[in-house]
């Protein structure tokens, strides 16, 4: 019984570097056999094809597969990862990370506290200026 194919699965099947047409036909047949739904998805493709896809994937979701997490867990995990990366790239400063993320320092500080991420309050230059002022008085 021929099944319909999702766009992603069909594109993966077409772009995989098959050694010959027979190998491609066997993989297509195998995917149709293991598919439980009405449509063949990427998860139904042979393991070799899925590994090849993960190796080619780029971006924040490269190689990621949903493991049954709730929507809240997914969004909080993503938010924490992006925020940690922005803080790391900007020396831990909330204001710089906020500019990079196009939000406010208050939002970055709140989220950093929520997820237990360290933030720096004062830049080294500002600390040096304030210590020089303390030495003058």
MDAnalysis code that builds the backbone (N, CA, C; Angstrom):
import MDAnalysis as mda
import numpy as np

u = mda.Universe.empty(411, n_residues=137, atom_resindex=np.repeat(np.arange(137), 3), trajectory=True)
u.add_TopologyAttr("name", ["N", "CA", "C"] * 137)
u.add_TopologyAttr("resid", np.arange(1, 138))
u.add_TopologyAttr("resname", ["UNK", "UNK", "UNK", "UNK", "UNK", "UNK", "UNK", "UNK", "UNK", "UNK", "UNK", "UNK", "UNK", "UNK", "UNK", "UNK", "UNK", "UNK", "UNK", "UNK", "UNK", "UNK", "UNK", "UNK", "UNK", "UNK", "UNK", "UNK", "UNK", "UNK", "UNK", "UNK", "UNK", "UNK", "UNK", "UNK", "UNK", "UNK", "UNK", "UNK", "UNK", "UNK", "UNK", "UNK", "UNK", "UNK", "UNK", "UNK", "UNK", "UNK", "UNK", "UNK", "UNK", "UNK", "UNK", "UNK", "UNK", "UNK", "UNK", "UNK", "UNK", "UNK", "UNK", "UNK", "UNK", "UNK", "UNK", "UNK", "UNK", "UNK", "UNK", "UNK", "UNK", "UNK", "UNK", "UNK", "UNK", "UNK", "UNK", "UNK", "UNK", "UNK", "UNK", "UNK", "UNK", "UNK", "UNK", "UNK", "UNK", "UNK", "UNK", "UNK", "UNK", "UNK", "UNK", "UNK", "UNK", "UNK", "UNK", "UNK", "UNK", "UNK", "UNK", "UNK", "UNK", "UNK", "UNK", "UNK", "UNK", "UNK", "UNK", "UNK", "UNK", "UNK", "UNK", "UNK", "UNK", "UNK", "UNK", "UNK", "UNK", "UNK", "UNK", "UNK", "UNK", "UNK", "UNK", "UNK", "UNK", "UNK", "UNK", "UNK", "UNK", "UNK", "UNK", "UNK", "UNK"])
u.atoms.positions = np.array([
    [0.843, -1.183, 0.000],
    [0.000, 0.000, 0.000],
    [0.888, 1.247, 0.000],
    [0.743, 2.091, -0.983],
    [1.523, 3.322, -1.071],
    [0.929, 4.357, -0.124],
    [1.796, 4.995, 0.601],
    [1.364, 6.030, 1.548],
    [1.779, 7.395, 1.031],
    [1.156, 8.422, 1.575],
    [1.589, 9.777, 1.234],
    [2.865, 10.078, 2.018],
    [3.626, 11.029, 1.554],
    [4.903, 11.391, 2.165],
    [4.887, 12.852, 2.576],
    [5.436, 13.132, 3.750],
    [5.591, 14.532, 4.159],
    [6.648, 15.163, 3.266],
    [6.594, 16.489, 3.152],
    [7.567, 17.191, 2.306],
    [8.991, 16.944, 2.793],
    [9.191, 16.960, 4.097],
    [10.533, 16.776, 4.659],
    [11.063, 15.375, 4.373],
    [10.210, 14.360, 4.527],
    [10.653, 12.988, 4.285],
    [10.955, 12.779, 2.804],
    [10.115, 13.305, 1.929],
    [10.339, 13.169, 0.489],
    [11.623, 13.886, 0.074],
    [11.867, 15.071, 0.639],
    [13.082, 15.821, 0.310],
    [14.322, 15.077, 0.808],
    [14.239, 14.490, 1.998],
    [15.370, 13.733, 2.545],
    [15.667, 12.520, 1.681],
    [14.634, 11.824, 1.276],
    [14.805, 10.641, 0.435],
    [15.428, 11.016, -0.911],
    [14.997, 12.134, -1.457],
    [15.506, 12.571, -2.759],
    [16.940, 13.083, -2.682],
    [17.319, 13.720, -1.570],
    [18.647, 14.339, -1.491],
    [19.736, 13.420, -0.940],
    [19.347, 12.311, -0.330],
    [20.347, 11.383, 0.224],
    [21.212, 10.815, -0.917],
    [22.526, 10.696, -0.690],
    [23.416, 10.184, -1.756],
    [23.348, 8.660, -1.887],
    [22.348, 8.163, -2.576],
    [22.158, 6.725, -2.750],
    [23.229, 6.155, -3.678],
    [23.655, 4.922, -3.406],
    [24.640, 4.278, -4.282],
    [23.976, 3.808, -5.578],
    [22.687, 3.443, -5.519],
    [21.947, 3.055, -6.724],
    [20.447, 3.177, -6.472],
    [19.669, 3.035, -7.528],
    [18.213, 3.187, -7.424],
    [17.563, 2.078, -6.607],
    [18.153, 0.906, -6.630],
    [17.598, -0.211, -5.870],
    [17.662, 0.069, -4.371],
    [18.770, 0.621, -3.917],
    [18.924, 0.973, -2.496],
    [17.876, 2.013, -2.091],
    [17.645, 2.991, -2.955],
    [16.643, 4.021, -2.691],
    [15.240, 3.410, -2.631],
    [14.932, 2.496, -3.544],
    [13.622, 1.849, -3.573],
    [13.397, 1.017, -2.318],
    [14.440, 0.314, -1.851],
    [14.321, -0.475, -0.612],
    [14.075, 0.424, 0.592],
    [14.788, 1.551, 0.650],
    [14.602, 2.488, 1.765],
    [13.189, 3.068, 1.754],
    [12.685, 3.370, 0.572],
    [11.326, 3.907, 0.455],
    [10.300, 2.874, 0.931],
    [10.493, 1.640, 0.507],
    [9.586, 0.565, 0.916],
    [9.639, 0.331, 2.425],
    [10.847, 0.346, 2.975],
    [11.014, 0.151, 4.421],
    [10.312, 1.262, 5.199],
    [10.461, 2.504, 4.739],
    [9.832, 3.638, 5.423],
    [8.311, 3.513, 5.386],
    [7.778, 3.068, 4.277],
    [6.332, 2.896, 4.173],
    [5.830, 1.768, 5.072],
    [6.658, 0.746, 5.239],
    [6.264, -0.379, 6.098],
    [6.249, -0.008, 7.579],
    [7.225, 0.781, 8.015],
    [7.317, 1.097, 9.447],
    [6.451, 2.284, 9.845],
    [5.936, 3.020, 8.863],
    [5.108, 4.184, 9.155],
    [3.768, 3.743, 9.734],
    [3.415, 4.316, 10.892],
    [2.143, 3.982, 11.529],
    [1.014, 4.878, 11.046],
    [1.352, 6.101, 10.676],
    [0.316, 7.044, 10.270],
    [-0.016, 6.931, 8.797],
    [-0.852, 7.834, 8.354],
    [-1.239, 7.859, 6.942],
    [-0.152, 8.475, 6.085],
    [0.801, 9.119, 6.740],
    [1.856, 9.851, 6.039],
    [3.226, 9.398, 6.542],
    [4.153, 9.179, 5.628],
    [5.517, 8.801, 5.997],
    [6.258, 10.063, 6.429],
    [6.832, 10.020, 7.623],
    [7.569, 11.157, 8.179],
    [9.059, 10.861, 8.187],
    [9.868, 11.862, 8.505],
    [11.324, 11.707, 8.562],
    [11.706, 10.622, 9.561],
    [10.982, 10.523, 10.669],
    [11.276, 9.524, 11.703],
    [11.103, 8.092, 11.185],
    [10.383, 7.911, 10.091],
    [10.156, 6.585, 9.518],
    [11.272, 6.150, 8.565],
    [12.128, 7.074, 8.179],
    [13.211, 6.761, 7.239],
    [14.245, 5.853, 7.911],
    [15.020, 5.114, 7.123],
    [16.064, 4.260, 7.703],
    [17.060, 5.076, 8.528],
    [17.668, 4.432, 9.506],
    [18.588, 5.092, 10.428],
    [19.727, 5.800, 9.705],
    [20.267, 5.203, 8.674],
    [21.383, 5.817, 7.938],
    [20.978, 7.176, 7.361],
    [19.770, 7.271, 6.862],
    [19.292, 8.527, 6.279],
    [19.095, 9.574, 7.376],
    [18.513, 9.153, 8.512],
    [18.304, 10.100, 9.614],
    [19.625, 10.609, 10.176],
    [20.628, 9.727, 10.311],
    [21.946, 10.164, 10.787],
    [22.573, 11.141, 9.802],
    [22.428, 10.854, 8.522],
    [22.969, 11.735, 7.492],
    [22.309, 13.110, 7.567],
    [21.003, 13.133, 7.806],
    [20.284, 14.399, 7.934],
    [20.770, 15.198, 9.132],
    [20.963, 14.519, 10.266],
    [21.455, 15.214, 11.464],
    [22.816, 15.822, 11.218],
    [23.657, 15.113, 10.496],
    [24.989, 15.628, 10.196],
    [24.959, 16.845, 9.293],
    [23.955, 16.934, 8.448],
    [23.825, 18.056, 7.523],
    [23.081, 19.233, 8.129],
    [22.313, 18.974, 9.166],
    [21.473, 20.022, 9.754],
    [22.335, 21.115, 10.359],
    [21.844, 22.324, 10.257],
    [22.523, 23.469, 10.839],
    [21.505, 24.298, 11.596],
    [21.994, 25.127, 12.488],
    [21.109, 25.992, 13.243],
    [20.832, 25.443, 14.635],
    [19.986, 26.148, 15.394],
    [19.751, 25.781, 16.787],
    [19.051, 24.442, 16.981],
    [18.382, 23.933, 15.979],
    [17.666, 22.673, 16.128],
    [18.388, 21.511, 15.456],
    [19.647, 21.714, 15.101],
    [20.397, 20.663, 14.414],
    [20.450, 19.397, 15.270],
    [19.983, 18.309, 14.721],
    [20.027, 17.025, 15.405],
    [19.027, 16.863, 16.533],
    [18.163, 17.853, 16.728],
    [17.224, 17.803, 17.836],
    [16.023, 16.956, 17.466],
    [15.585, 16.142, 18.408],
    [14.385, 15.326, 18.232],
    [13.519, 15.495, 19.473],
    [12.235, 15.704, 19.263],
    [11.316, 15.875, 20.386],
    [11.256, 14.595, 21.201],
    [11.397, 14.711, 22.517],
    [11.430, 13.561, 23.417],
    [10.198, 13.476, 24.302],
    [9.142, 14.211, 23.973],
    [7.905, 14.149, 24.742],
    [7.789, 15.213, 25.815],
    [8.652, 16.245, 25.764],
    [8.568, 17.311, 26.747],
    [7.297, 18.131, 26.530],
    [6.838, 18.773, 27.595],
    [5.661, 19.635, 27.480],
    [6.062, 20.926, 26.773],
    [5.072, 21.660, 26.309],
    [5.333, 22.929, 25.631],
    [6.079, 23.884, 26.562],
    [5.682, 23.921, 27.827],
    [6.332, 24.804, 28.793],
    [7.801, 24.420, 28.968],
    [8.093, 23.132, 29.097],
    [9.480, 22.676, 29.238],
    [10.301, 23.029, 28.003],
    [9.702, 22.865, 26.830],
    [10.403, 23.183, 25.586],
    [10.737, 24.669, 25.496],
    [9.741, 25.512, 25.750],
    [9.977, 26.946, 25.615],
    [10.939, 27.462, 26.683],
    [10.819, 26.970, 27.908],
    [11.738, 27.405, 28.956],
    [13.161, 26.918, 28.680],
    [13.295, 25.704, 28.181],
    [14.612, 25.191, 27.842],
    [15.262, 25.991, 26.728],
    [14.477, 26.322, 25.715],
    [14.981, 27.131, 24.610],
    [15.365, 28.524, 25.101],
    [14.485, 29.123, 25.887],
    [14.720, 30.468, 26.405],
    [15.992, 30.516, 27.253],
    [16.166, 29.526, 28.112],
    [17.347, 29.474, 28.962],
    [18.617, 29.314, 28.125],
    [18.584, 28.449, 27.120],
    [19.762, 28.224, 26.275],
    [20.146, 29.478, 25.500],
    [19.160, 30.164, 24.936],
    [19.432, 31.384, 24.179],
    [19.957, 32.472, 25.104],
    [19.356, 32.622, 26.264],
    [19.786, 33.643, 27.212],
    [21.203, 33.375, 27.714],
    [21.500, 32.118, 28.021],
    [22.853, 31.765, 28.476],
    [23.880, 32.075, 27.402],
    [23.541, 31.783, 26.152],
    [24.460, 32.056, 25.052],
    [24.654, 33.566, 24.860],
    [23.588, 34.337, 24.946],
    [23.679, 35.793, 24.800],
    [24.510, 36.401, 25.921],
    [24.311, 35.927, 27.151],
    [25.102, 36.437, 28.273],
    [26.573, 36.071, 28.106],
    [26.840, 34.856, 27.671],
    [28.221, 34.414, 27.483],
    [28.920, 35.248, 26.414],
    [28.242, 35.511, 25.325],
    [28.825, 36.284, 24.225],
    [29.027, 37.746, 24.586],
    [28.329, 38.219, 25.609],
    [28.394, 39.622, 25.992],
    [28.998, 39.824, 27.370],
    [29.874, 38.917, 27.771],
    [30.612, 39.073, 29.020],
    [29.779, 38.975, 30.278],
    [28.569, 38.470, 30.181],
    [27.711, 38.329, 31.350],
    [26.919, 39.571, 31.697],
    [27.002, 40.596, 30.856],
    [26.306, 41.850, 31.142],
    [24.889, 41.820, 30.588],
    [23.921, 42.100, 31.469],
    [22.513, 42.061, 31.088],
    [22.191, 43.105, 30.026],
    [22.757, 44.299, 30.145],
    [22.449, 45.373, 29.192],
    [22.941, 45.019, 27.789],
    [24.133, 44.472, 27.691],
    [24.670, 44.093, 26.376],
    [23.892, 42.920, 25.785],
    [23.567, 41.950, 26.615],
    [22.780, 40.805, 26.144],
    [21.394, 41.264, 25.706],
    [20.818, 42.227, 26.429],
    [19.500, 42.755, 26.078],
    [19.540, 43.435, 24.712],
    [20.597, 44.194, 24.450],
    [20.718, 44.827, 23.128],
    [20.823, 43.771, 22.035],
    [21.597, 42.725, 22.293],
    [21.752, 41.660, 21.299],
    [20.430, 40.930, 21.051],
    [19.640, 40.754, 22.099],
    [18.361, 40.048, 21.986],
    [17.188, 40.978, 21.651],
    [17.485, 42.272, 21.534],
    [16.484, 43.286, 21.234],
    [15.349, 43.288, 22.255],
    [15.753, 43.313, 23.526],
    [14.797, 43.410, 24.625],
    [15.400, 44.351, 25.666],
    [14.815, 44.407, 26.856],
    [15.306, 45.326, 27.883],
    [16.203, 44.594, 28.882],
    [17.130, 45.330, 29.523],
    [17.970, 44.717, 30.556],
    [17.142, 44.152, 31.717],
    [16.012, 44.768, 31.988],
    [15.149, 44.287, 33.065],
    [14.631, 42.877, 32.758],
    [14.219, 42.629, 31.523],
    [13.729, 41.306, 31.120],
    [14.858, 40.291, 31.217],
    [16.047, 40.667, 30.728],
    [17.194, 39.756, 30.774],
    [17.549, 39.428, 32.222],
    [17.577, 40.422, 33.090],
    [17.907, 40.190, 34.500],
    [16.874, 39.282, 35.170],
    [15.598, 39.542, 34.894],
    [14.535, 38.712, 35.468],
    [14.671, 37.258, 35.033],
    [14.845, 37.053, 33.725],
    [14.953, 35.693, 33.194],
    [16.220, 35.007, 33.697],
    [17.314, 35.740, 33.813],
    [18.570, 35.161, 34.311],
    [18.391, 34.680, 35.753],
    [17.722, 35.475, 36.587],
    [17.444, 35.041, 37.962],
    [16.529, 33.823, 37.962],
    [15.509, 33.840, 37.105],
    [14.559, 32.733, 37.020],
    [15.263, 31.421, 36.704],
    [16.241, 31.460, 35.789],
    [16.933, 30.242, 35.359],
    [18.261, 30.019, 36.080],
    [18.589, 30.876, 37.041],
    [19.817, 30.697, 37.808],
    [21.077, 30.990, 37.017],
    [20.995, 31.892, 36.043],
    [22.159, 32.245, 35.232],
    [22.868, 33.445, 35.849],
    [24.193, 33.418, 35.899],
    [24.926, 34.544, 36.489],
    [24.949, 35.745, 35.545],
    [24.790, 36.940, 36.132],
    [24.927, 38.175, 35.362],
    [25.882, 39.096, 36.096],
    [26.570, 39.917, 35.325],
    [27.474, 40.916, 35.914],
    [26.730, 42.236, 35.961],
    [26.859, 42.920, 37.082],
    [26.116, 44.164, 37.279],
    [26.844, 45.375, 36.707],
    [28.169, 45.372, 36.781],
    [28.926, 46.559, 36.454],
    [30.086, 46.180, 35.546],
    [30.327, 46.990, 34.536],
    [31.446, 46.696, 33.640],
    [32.755, 47.036, 34.346],
    [33.874, 46.416, 33.949],
    [35.156, 46.701, 34.596],
    [35.531, 48.177, 34.497],
    [35.188, 48.834, 33.392],
    [35.494, 50.249, 33.208],
    [34.761, 51.093, 34.238],
    [33.469, 50.792, 34.454],
    [32.684, 51.532, 35.446],
    [33.223, 51.297, 36.850],
    [33.651, 50.087, 37.138],
    [34.202, 49.778, 38.457],
    [35.495, 50.556, 38.681],
    [36.323, 50.683, 37.648],
    [37.592, 51.409, 37.751],
    [37.329, 52.894, 37.998],
    [36.377, 53.462, 37.290],
    [36.037, 54.876, 37.450],
    [35.524, 55.133, 38.848],
    [34.653, 54.272, 39.381],
    [34.104, 54.498, 40.717],
    [35.181, 54.343, 41.780],
    [36.149, 53.420, 41.572],
    [37.217, 53.265, 42.578],
    [38.162, 54.452, 42.528],
    [38.368, 55.047, 41.349],
    [39.210, 56.236, 41.249],
    [38.548, 57.426, 41.944],
    [37.246, 57.522, 41.827],
    [36.508, 58.601, 42.493],
    [36.588, 58.429, 44.001],
    [36.514, 57.197, 44.517],
    [36.611, 56.923, 45.946],
    [37.992, 57.306, 46.465],
    [39.034, 57.113, 45.659],
    [40.395, 57.455, 46.081],
    [40.613, 58.953, 46.166],
    [39.880, 59.739, 45.389],
    [40.034, 61.189, 45.363],
    [39.447, 61.805, 46.625],
    [38.325, 61.299, 47.077],
    [37.651, 61.923, 48.229],
    [38.186, 61.445, 49.537],
])
